[in-house]
Amino acid sequence: MTPALSVLVPTCNDDLRLEIVLRALMVQDGPPFEIVVVNDGGHDITQETIQRILDEGFHCPNLNGVQYLYLSPPSTLFRAAATRNLGIKHCQGSRLVFCDTDTVPAPGFLEYHAQGRQELLVGLRRRVAQSAVESVNPSQVTEEWLQRNVCEEDSRTIRPVLIKAYQDLPGGREPHVVIYTCNLSAPIQMIRAIGGFDESFVGWGGEDEDLGIRLMKAGIQAHRTPALVYHLNHDSRSELKASAHLQETRHQSVVRVGPLPKLEPIYL
């Protein structure tokens, strides 16, 4: 059966958080879905971590399978854009759901995103204290534990300029400022049509706002969804920031890397 949703999870050398995220995905209700994990040139034990969780025999009748992909060659750079593009090429679902290796989906996450049909949907996140994350057994993480250890609400609910931008969806002057790829979904052809992510973004930040700018230029509006994720705080993954690059590229054309092809899946 072809999955209705493809959940794309980029990761690199963070198997603790990845395991928590995968366990939360595997108990989600909703339509048939696949999980596509893309390793950004990280260590080899990531695939073993995924296989160990699958071997535990999770009863998730709506899970169609887990694809595991590796972005080579290994690199010390933070290549979120290129990592996601590799996953987008292989996704089989008609709707693409973005989730990160450090963002745990709350109950109802997939059900809410599945309601988007032909819309671009943007959800919220809450931050969980790093000290709590690094001392917990992944198999013991529950919704109650996540709620108890929240240390910060989403900036789109506490910063005035972002509150207005988020509340104004659909529309708004610059909806890209509220488009975070830790909790985002869209028809996969919509993302492929604008060429996916701009792979010249290397380092922290910028690639998701750039995606929002290009979607906006293509006439696509973002809509709010109640879907929620919990961000598992961590040390910075890269000292390299891409914010300056965003200022250079924001006025360029909509399509820069060309349409992304659909490939055959490789399931674990």
C-alpha positions in Angstrom: 0.0 0.0 0.0 1.3 3.4 -0.9 1.6 5.6 2.2 -0.5 8.8 2.4 2.3 10.6 4.4 6.0 10.5 4.3 7.6 11.7 7.5 11.1 13.0 6.8 13.6 13.0 9.7 17.2 14.2 9.1 19.8 13.2 11.7 23.5 13.2 12.5 25.2 11.6 15.5 22.3 12.0 17.9 20.8 8.6 18.4 19.4 9.4 21.8 17.1 12.1 20.5 16.4 10.1 17.3 15.2 7.1 19.3 12.8 9.3 21.3 11.4 10.8 18.1 11.0 7.4 16.3 9.2 5.9 19.3 6.8 8.8 19.4 6.1 8.5 15.6 5.5 4.7 15.9 2.5 5.2 18.2 0.8 7.9 16.0 -2.7 7.4 14.8 -3.7 8.6 11.3 -3.5 7.4 7.7 -0.8 5.0 6.4 2.6 6.7 6.6 6.3 5.9 6.1 9.3 7.3 8.0 12.3 8.4 6.0 15.5 8.8 8.1 18.4 10.5 6.3 21.8 10.4 8.0 23.9 13.5 7.3 27.2 11.7 7.0 27.1 10.6 10.6 28.3 7.4 12.3 27.3 3.9 11.4 25.3 3.0 14.6 22.3 5.1 13.5 21.0 2.3 11.3 21.5 -0.1 14.1 19.5 2.1 16.4 16.6 2.2 13.9 16.7 -1.6 13.4 16.7 -2.2 17.2 13.5 -0.2 17.6 11.9 -2.0 14.7 12.9 -5.4 16.2 11.0 -4.6 19.4 7.9 -5.3 17.5 6.0 -2.0 17.7 2.3 -2.6 16.9 1.7 0.3 14.5 -0.6 -1.0 11.8 -0.6 2.3 9.9 3.3 2.4 9.6 4.2 1.3 6.0 7.9 1.1 6.7 11.1 2.9 7.5 13.5 4.0 4.8 17.1 4.7 5.8 19.3 6.9 3.6 22.9 8.1 4.0 24.3 11.4 2.6 27.9 10.9 1.6 30.7 11.7 1.9 30.9 12.1 5.6 31.3 15.8 6.6 31.7 18.0 9.6 29.4 20.6 8.0 25.7 20.9 8.9 24.0 20.0 5.6 20.3 20.1 6.6 19.2 21.3 3.1 21.0 18.6 1.2 20.0 16.0 3.7 16.3 16.8 3.3 16.6 16.9 -0.5 18.0 13.4 -0.5 15.0 12.3 1.5 12.5 14.2 -0.6 13.7 12.3 -3.7 12.9 9.0 -2.1 9.6 9.8 -0.3 6.6 7.8 -1.5 3.7 9.6 0.2 1.6 12.2 -1.5 2.0 14.5 1.5 5.4 15.3 3.0 5.7 15.9 6.8 8.9 17.5 8.1 10.1 16.4 11.6 13.6 16.7 13.0 15.8 14.3 14.9 15.2 16.5 18.0 11.5 17.3 17.7 9.1 14.8 19.3 5.6 14.7 17.8 2.8 15.1 20.3 -0.3 12.8 20.0 -2.4 13.7 17.0 0.6 15.1 15.1 0.0 13.0 11.9 -3.7 13.3 12.1 -3.5 17.1 12.1 -1.1 17.2 9.2 -3.1 14.7 7.2 -6.0 17.2 7.2 -4.0 19.7 5.1 -4.9 18.0 1.8 -3.5 20.6 -0.7 -2.4 23.2 1.9 1.0 24.1 3.4 0.6 23.6 7.2 2.7 25.1 9.9 2.7 23.9 13.5 4.2 24.9 16.9 7.0 23.6 19.1 7.8 23.7 22.8 11.4 23.4 24.1 12.3 20.6 26.6 15.3 21.2 29.0 18.6 19.7 27.8 19.5 18.5 31.3 16.3 16.4 31.4 16.8 15.0 27.9 20.3 13.8 28.5 19.4 11.9 31.7 16.3 10.0 30.5 15.9 6.5 29.1 14.3 7.0 25.6 11.9 4.1 26.2 10.5 5.9 29.2 9.7 9.2 27.6 5.9 10.0 27.8 3.7 12.9 26.9 3.5 13.7 30.6 7.3 13.7 31.0 7.6 16.0 28.0 5.1 18.5 29.4 6.7 18.4 32.8 10.1 19.3 31.4 9.1 22.2 29.0 11.4 25.1 29.6 10.3 27.5 26.9 7.2 28.1 24.7 7.4 28.6 21.0 8.8 32.0 20.0 5.8 32.5 17.7 3.6 32.7 20.8 5.8 34.9 23.0 7.6 37.3 20.6 5.1 40.1 19.5 6.3 40.3 15.8 6.1 36.5 15.4 2.8 36.3 17.2 1.2 38.6 14.7 2.8 36.8 11.7 1.6 33.5 13.0 -1.9 34.6 13.9 -2.2 36.3 10.5 -1.9 33.0 8.7 -3.0 32.4 6.0 -1.4 35.4 4.4 0.7 37.9 6.2 3.5 40.1 4.7 6.3 37.6 5.3 5.0 34.2 6.4 8.5 32.7 5.9 9.4 34.0 9.4 7.1 31.4 10.9 8.0 28.5 8.7 10.1 26.1 10.7 10.9 22.7 9.2 10.6 20.9 12.6 6.8 20.9 12.2 5.7 21.5 8.6 3.8 19.6 5.9 2.8 20.1 2.3 1.9 18.1 -0.8 5.1 16.6 -1.9 4.7 17.8 -5.5 4.5 21.4 -4.1 8.0 21.0 -2.5 9.5 19.2 -5.5 8.1 21.8 -7.9 10.2 24.6 -6.4 13.3 22.4 -6.3 13.2 21.5 -2.6 15.8 23.2 -0.4 18.6 25.4 -1.6 21.7 23.2 -0.9 24.0 26.2 -0.9 22.7 26.7 2.7 25.3 25.0 4.9 25.3 25.6 8.7 22.7 26.6 11.2 19.4 28.2 10.0 18.2 30.0 6.9 17.3 27.0 4.7 13.7 26.8 6.1 13.1 30.6 5.9 14.4 30.5 2.3 12.0 27.7 1.5 9.2 29.8 2.9 10.2 32.8 0.8 10.2 30.7 -2.4 6.8 29.2 -1.5 5.5 32.7 -1.0 6.8 33.8 -4.3 5.1 30.9 -5.9 1.8 32.1 -4.6 1.5 29.5 -1.8 0.0 30.5 1.5 0.8 28.9 4.8 -1.9 27.8 7.3 -1.8 27.1 11.0 -2.3 23.6 12.4 -2.7 22.4 16.0 0.0 19.9 15.4 2.7 20.2 18.2 6.2 19.0 18.6 8.6 19.1 21.6 12.1 20.3 20.8 14.7 18.4 22.8 17.3 21.1 23.5 20.9 20.4 22.8 24.3 22.0 22.2 24.6 23.9 18.9 25.1 21.4 16.0 27.3 23.9 14.1 29.2 27.1 14.7 28.5 28.1 11.1 25.5 30.3 10.6 23.7 30.7 7.3 21.7 33.9 8.2 24.0 36.1 6.1 23.5 33.8 3.1 19.7 34.2 3.5 20.1 38.0 3.0 22.0 37.3 -0.3 19.5 34.8 -1.7 16.1 36.1 -0.6 15.5 38.1 -3.8 16.5 35.3 -6.3 14.1 33.4 -8.5 11.7 30.7 -7.2 13.4 27.6 -8.7 17.2 27.3 -8.2 18.1 23.6 -8.1 15.4 22.3 -10.5 12.6 19.8 -9.9 13.5 16.8 -7.6 12.8 13.4 -9.1 10.9 10.5 -7.4 13.0 7.4 -6.7 12.3 3.9 -5.6 12.2 3.3 -1.8 14.8 1.3 0.1 13.1 0.0 3.3 14.7 -1.5 6.4 
